[in-house]
Amino acid sequence: MQAIQIVVKAKSGKSCVVVDGDVCRVSVKAAAEKGAANLEVVKLLSKHFKKPVRIISGFKSKKKLVQIMQ
């Protein structure tokens, strides 16, 4: 089990993941309303790392702590 810090940019033109040292920058198309951006973040990171991912903290923040399951 590994935890990483991410910074999310919602309502972006495209969805992508950029890993920069210890910080992971995630851009998603979804707006930050009703958890839509968080759901897209989890799906995108799960696909990127090829492992299940869950948000630990920062549900209503741009800075989040996510856990990569093993």
C-alpha positions as CSV (number, residue, x, y, z in Angstrom):
1,M,0.0,0.0,0.0
2,Q,1.4,3.3,-1.1
3,A,0.1,6.9,-0.5
4,I,0.8,9.7,-2.9
5,Q,-0.1,13.4,-2.9
6,I,-1.9,14.7,-6.0
7,V,-3.0,18.1,-7.3
8,V,-6.1,18.1,-9.4
9,K,-7.2,20.5,-12.1
10,A,-10.9,20.1,-12.8
11,K,-12.7,21.3,-16.0
12,S,-9.5,20.8,-18.1
13,G,-9.5,20.4,-21.8
14,K,-8.3,16.8,-21.5
15,S,-7.7,14.1,-18.9
16,C,-4.1,13.2,-18.1
17,V,-1.7,12.2,-15.4
18,V,1.7,13.8,-15.0
19,V,4.1,12.4,-12.3
20,D,6.6,15.0,-11.2
21,G,8.8,13.6,-8.4
22,D,6.7,13.0,-5.3
23,V,3.7,15.0,-6.6
24,C,1.3,13.7,-9.2
25,R,-0.7,16.3,-11.3
26,V,-4.0,15.1,-12.6
27,S,-6.2,17.0,-15.1
28,V,-9.8,15.9,-15.6
29,K,-12.6,17.1,-17.9
30,A,-15.3,16.7,-15.2
31,A,-16.3,19.7,-13.1
32,A,-15.8,19.7,-9.3
33,E,-19.5,19.2,-8.6
34,K,-21.2,16.3,-6.8
35,G,-18.0,14.3,-6.7
36,A,-17.7,14.0,-10.5
37,A,-14.1,15.1,-10.6
38,N,-13.1,12.8,-7.7
39,L,-14.7,9.9,-9.5
40,E,-12.8,10.7,-12.7
41,V,-9.6,11.1,-10.7
42,V,-10.0,7.6,-9.2
43,K,-10.7,6.0,-12.6
44,L,-7.8,7.8,-14.3
45,L,-5.3,7.0,-11.6
46,S,-6.4,3.4,-11.5
47,K,-5.9,3.1,-15.2
48,H,-2.5,4.8,-15.0
49,F,-1.1,2.7,-12.1
50,K,-3.0,-0.5,-13.2
51,K,-4.0,-0.9,-9.5
52,P,-7.1,0.1,-7.5
53,V,-6.9,3.6,-6.1
54,R,-8.9,5.4,-3.4
55,I,-8.9,9.0,-2.0
56,I,-7.8,9.2,1.6
57,S,-8.2,12.9,2.2
58,G,-8.9,16.1,0.4
59,F,-12.4,15.3,-1.0
60,K,-13.2,19.0,-1.4
61,S,-9.7,20.3,-2.1
62,K,-7.4,20.4,-5.2
63,K,-4.7,18.8,-3.1
64,K,-5.6,15.2,-2.3
65,L,-3.9,12.2,-0.7
66,V,-4.6,9.0,-2.6
67,Q,-3.8,5.4,-1.7
68,I,-2.6,2.9,-4.3
69,M,-3.7,-0.6,-3.3
70,Q,-1.7,-3.7,-4.0
